[in-house]
Amino acid sequence: MRVLIWSFEHNGWWAPGRSGYVENVADAGTYELSDAITICERAVIADCNEAIVMQPPYGARGEAWQRPPNVKDWPR
């Protein structure tokens, strides 16, 4: 499972390859959940500095979330 990482400390998304931070979610890197957990465990020293965010299943590159094509009703 791929996830995004938000940095409260830097007010941005983790960039691809752990190479800094980006403002736009479309530019954010995606990380394996196990790697993200390790990153967040190391970052949370005294405060909650980082958070794991599930990658949206549709619209993952920053576009508005929309109903996927050919889907009549959302699950309830």
Backbone as CSV, one residue per row, in Angstrom:
resi,resn,N_x,N_y,N_z,CA_x,CA_y,CA_z,C_x,C_y,C_z
1,MET,0.840,-1.162,0.000,0.000,0.000,0.000,0.896,1.240,0.000
2,ARG,0.597,2.170,-0.873,1.353,3.411,-0.972,0.634,4.515,-0.206
3,VAL,1.397,5.344,0.483,0.831,6.442,1.271,1.640,7.712,1.040
4,LEU,1.072,8.821,1.470,1.742,10.117,1.454,2.132,10.445,2.891
5,ILE,3.089,11.353,3.045,3.488,11.785,4.388,3.402,13.307,4.450
6,TRP,2.647,13.801,5.432,2.517,15.240,5.663,3.425,15.640,6.818
7,SER,4.171,16.719,6.635,5.026,17.239,7.696,4.385,18.479,8.300
8,PHE,3.977,18.358,9.569,3.460,19.519,10.288,4.592,20.517,10.542
9,GLU,5.758,20.001,10.805,6.910,20.851,11.092,7.276,21.739,9.902
10,HIS,7.219,21.182,8.696,7.615,21.915,7.490,6.421,22.388,6.673
11,ASN,5.212,22.070,7.142,3.984,22.484,6.467,3.997,22.102,4.988
12,GLY,4.331,20.840,4.714,4.381,20.369,3.338,4.394,18.856,3.270
13,TRP,4.243,18.353,2.056,4.296,16.912,1.792,5.736,16.475,1.617
14,TRP,6.031,15.263,2.033,7.351,14.715,1.758,7.491,14.547,0.243
15,ALA,8.624,14.978,-0.275,8.896,14.861,-1.703,9.308,13.424,-2.042
16,PRO,9.309,13.075,-3.328,9.768,11.735,-3.705,11.200,11.489,-3.240
17,GLY,11.479,10.264,-2.850,12.835,9.873,-2.473,13.372,10.561,-1.238
18,ARG,12.492,10.991,-0.345,12.918,11.658,0.899,13.783,12.884,0.621
19,SER,13.464,13.593,-0.453,14.322,14.700,-0.902,13.734,16.066,-0.598
20,GLY,13.238,16.247,0.602,12.711,17.548,0.979,11.199,17.536,1.060
21,TYR,10.600,18.731,0.855,9.173,18.907,1.036,8.606,19.701,-0.122
22,VAL,7.350,19.432,-0.452,6.664,20.146,-1.526,5.322,20.644,-1.003
23,GLU,4.829,21.721,-1.588,3.548,22.291,-1.165,2.360,21.580,-1.810
24,ASN,2.503,21.201,-3.070,1.402,20.641,-3.839,1.369,19.122,-3.702
25,VAL,0.214,18.571,-3.372,0.088,17.123,-3.217,0.419,16.388,-4.516
26,ALA,0.220,17.038,-5.653,0.533,16.405,-6.935,2.028,16.149,-7.089
27,ASP,2.848,16.893,-6.355,4.305,16.729,-6.427,4.850,15.837,-5.320
28,ALA,3.975,15.398,-4.419,4.407,14.602,-3.265,4.884,13.224,-3.685
29,GLY,5.785,12.680,-2.886,6.225,11.311,-3.105,5.260,10.345,-2.458
30,THR,5.260,9.121,-2.947,4.476,8.078,-2.294,5.453,7.076,-1.700
31,TYR,5.075,6.531,-0.559,5.953,5.638,0.187,5.202,4.380,0.567
32,GLU,5.929,3.277,0.656,5.326,2.059,1.181,4.924,2.326,2.629
33,LEU,3.806,1.772,3.055,3.312,2.013,4.403,4.358,1.689,5.462
34,SER,5.072,0.586,5.313,6.085,0.214,6.310,7.201,1.261,6.393
35,ASP,7.607,1.827,5.240,8.619,2.888,5.246,8.080,4.154,5.910
36,ALA,6.823,4.480,5.625,6.216,5.673,6.202,6.123,5.558,7.728
37,ILE,5.797,4.380,8.207,5.727,4.176,9.659,7.094,4.412,10.287
38,THR,8.141,3.865,9.671,9.503,4.057,10.175,9.880,5.540,10.167
39,ILE,9.579,6.239,9.075,9.876,7.668,8.962,9.172,8.436,10.072
40,CYS,7.899,8.161,10.266,7.119,8.895,11.263,7.559,8.568,12.685
41,GLU,7.924,7.333,12.943,8.413,6.975,14.276,9.680,7.747,14.609
42,ARG,10.551,7.924,13.632,11.803,8.661,13.865,11.562,10.158,13.981
43,ALA,10.532,10.671,13.302,10.278,12.111,13.278,9.544,12.592,14.516
44,VAL,8.788,11.718,15.146,7.987,12.130,16.300,8.834,11.968,17.553
45,ILE,9.559,13.022,17.867,10.440,13.002,19.027,9.682,13.549,20.244
46,ALA,9.315,14.819,20.192,8.591,15.433,21.304,7.169,15.822,20.909
47,ASP,6.976,16.144,19.653,5.672,16.563,19.129,5.312,15.671,17.948
48,CYS,4.079,15.771,17.535,3.648,15.062,16.322,4.080,15.902,15.124
49,ASN,5.187,15.518,14.498,5.736,16.286,13.387,5.283,15.796,12.023
50,GLU,4.996,14.503,11.888,4.635,13.935,10.594,3.352,13.120,10.742
51,ALA,2.635,12.954,9.630,1.419,12.145,9.642,1.327,11.345,8.350
52,ILE,0.860,10.119,8.462,0.653,9.263,7.295,-0.736,9.546,6.751
53,VAL,-0.815,9.759,5.439,-2.081,10.049,4.781,-2.286,9.021,3.683
54,MET,-3.440,8.364,3.712,-3.725,7.379,2.675,-3.799,8.076,1.331
55,GLN,-3.220,7.475,0.325,-3.272,8.031,-1.015,-4.686,7.862,-1.552
56,PRO,-5.317,8.940,-2.017,-6.682,8.808,-2.522,-6.756,7.783,-3.652
57,PRO,-7.807,6.976,-3.687,-7.913,5.955,-4.723,-8.204,6.529,-6.096
58,TYR,-8.698,7.744,-6.148,-9.015,8.382,-7.429,-8.691,9.848,-7.291
59,GLY,-8.054,10.417,-8.260,-7.641,11.803,-8.158,-6.363,11.948,-7.353
60,ALA,-5.497,10.938,-7.404,-4.304,10.910,-6.572,-3.262,11.945,-6.973
61,ARG,-3.360,12.528,-8.127,-2.353,13.492,-8.548,-2.790,14.925,-8.294
62,GLY,-3.771,15.117,-7.428,-4.132,16.456,-7.027,-5.392,16.998,-7.674
63,GLU,-5.926,16.330,-8.691,-7.153,16.829,-9.278,-8.322,16.577,-8.326
64,ALA,-9.396,17.295,-8.526,-10.550,17.150,-7.638,-11.054,15.713,-7.653
65,TRP,-11.470,15.248,-6.485,-12.028,13.898,-6.416,-13.314,13.873,-7.200
66,GLN,-13.469,12.835,-7.989,-14.648,12.681,-8.819,-15.139,11.252,-8.714
67,ARG,-16.361,11.061,-9.133,-16.883,9.705,-9.238,-16.111,9.006,-10.352
68,PRO,-15.567,7.815,-10.100,-14.865,7.090,-11.164,-15.793,6.815,-12.343
69,PRO,-15.255,6.755,-13.555,-16.091,6.500,-14.729,-16.875,5.194,-14.574
70,ASN,-18.076,5.190,-15.090,-18.942,4.006,-15.126,-19.379,3.504,-13.763
71,VAL,-19.323,4.345,-12.747,-19.805,3.964,-11.414,-21.078,4.755,-11.151
72,LYS,-22.190,4.049,-10.948,-23.471,4.730,-10.787,-23.681,5.255,-9.378
73,ASP,-23.351,4.479,-8.381,-23.574,4.888,-6.993,-22.338,4.607,-6.168
74,TRP,-22.041,5.502,-5.251,-20.969,5.270,-4.296,-21.427,4.231,-3.298
75,PRO,-20.516,3.429,-2.774,-20.917,2.512,-1.688,-21.392,3.331,-0.493
76,ARG,-22.342,2.825,0.229,-22.873,3.546,1.399,-22.446,2.873,2.666
